[in-house]
Amino acid sequence: MSRYRGPRIRILRRLGGELPGLTTKSAARRPLAPGHAAAASRRFPKLSEYGLRLREKQKLKHHFGLGERQLQSVYARAKSMPGDTGRNMVSLLEARLDNLVWRAGLTRTIPAARQLVSHGNVMLNGLRAKTSSQRLKVGDTFQLREKCLNREDIRLSVNNPVLEVPAGLKLDLDKLGVTIESLPSPDQCPLDFDVQKVIEYYSR
């Protein structure tokens, strides 16, 4: 299935929470789920246990902008790693290039970061980054190409970041380059979700 390209605020209303990686918008002014039934009842429909697990999985999927098959692959890899599967899963997602471009404050959303990578505007360790899904490690560096240094949208994002930049990402404001001294931990993930329910969804 292709990536969702409809109204992002609709996703926020459907999932009943904020998705900082997807959009800077808020559903506070329209807190009810979309559709006539929710509007008539003035409340969210009661979810089954499966529905609760699905909702948490969808939060993770839309926040990081992944397809279903991609998220399943992340889960499978996290499960094969030693340690807690939930924490492993979040760590793998936090180490993605598009996420780190966003977490460094170079863009307002993860989709905007993904677009920078796909257009060839991100240099990773001196070479043009190939895909936004590349997983980075401590010691890696990335920066935007010179032609992007004066772009108004990027400078706006850098000067007014959506989130506080993690301490392990050292940002060079002049070159818009980032050195990874440590990757964001699972506890630093800005998404409010229950990772255990995501694991339960995939292990059912």
Residue pairs with C-beta under 8 A, 6 or more apart in sequence:
1 67
1 68
2 67
3 65
3 67
4 11
4 62
8 19
8 22
8 23
8 25
9 23
9 25
9 27
9 30
10 34
11 19
11 22
11 62
12 18
12 19
12 22
12 23
12 25
12 26
12 27
13 27
13 30
13 31
13 32
13 33
13 34
14 33
14 34
14 58
15 55
15 58
15 59
15 62
16 31
16 33
16 44
16 55
17 59
17 192
17 193
18 26
18 27
18 192
19 59
19 62
19 63
19 191
20 63
20 162
20 163
20 190
20 191
21 63
21 64
21 65
21 99
21 102
21 109
21 110
21 190
21 191
22 62
22 63
22 65
22 109
22 110
22 111
23 109
24 108
24 109
24 162
32 38
32 39
32 42
32 43
32 44
33 44
33 45
37 45
38 44
38 45
47 55
50 201
50 204
52 197
53 197
53 198
53 200
53 201
53 204
54 201
56 193
56 194
56 195
56 197
56 198
56 201
57 71
57 197
57 198
57 201
57 202
59 191
59 193
60 66
60 71
60 93
60 191
60 193
60 195
60 198
61 67
61 68
61 71
63 110
63 191
63 193
64 71
64 93
64 96
64 99
64 110
65 98
65 110
65 111
65 114
66 74
66 93
70 133
72 202
74 89
74 92
74 93
75 85
75 89
75 198
75 199
75 202
77 88
77 92
78 85
78 86
78 88
78 89
78 91
78 92
79 85
79 88
81 88
85 199
86 186
86 195
86 196
86 198
86 199
87 186
87 195
89 195
89 198
89 199
90 186
90 189
90 195
91 183
91 185
91 186
92 135
93 99
93 189
94 100
94 103
94 183
94 184
94 185
94 186
94 188
94 189
95 135
95 136
95 137
95 183
96 132
96 133
96 134
96 135
96 136
97 113
97 117
97 122
97 124
97 129
97 131
97 132
97 133
97 134
97 135
97 136
97 142
98 110
98 113
98 114
98 117
98 132
98 133
99 110
99 113
100 136
100 142
100 169
100 178
100 180
100 183
100 184
101 107
101 113
101 116
101 117
101 122
101 142
101 178
102 108
102 109
102 110
102 112
102 113
103 163
103 165
103 166
103 169
103 184
104 165
104 169
104 171
104 178
105 157
105 158
105 161
105 162
105 163
105 165
105 171
106 113
106 116
106 144
106 154
106 157
106 158
106 176
106 178
107 113
107 116
107 153
107 154
107 157
108 153
108 157
108 162
109 162
112 153
113 132
114 132
116 122
116 144
116 148
117 129
117 131
117 132
118 132
120 128
120 129
120 145
121 144
121 145
121 147
121 148
122 128
122 129
122 142
122 143
122 144
122 145
123 129
123 142
123 143
123 144
123 145
124 134
124 136
124 140
124 141
124 142
125 140
125 141
125 142
126 141
129 142
136 142
136 180
136 183
137 180
137 183
138 180
138 181
138 182
138 183
139 180
140 179
140 180
141 177
141 178
141 179
141 180
142 177
142 178
143 172
143 175
143 176
143 177
143 178
144 154
144 176
144 177
148 154
148 176
149 175
149 176
154 176
158 171
158 173
158 176
163 190
165 171
166 182
166 184
166 188
167 182
168 180
168 181
168 182
168 183
168 184
169 178
169 179
169 180
169 181
169 184
170 178
170 179
170 180
170 181
171 177
171 178
172 178
172 179
186 195
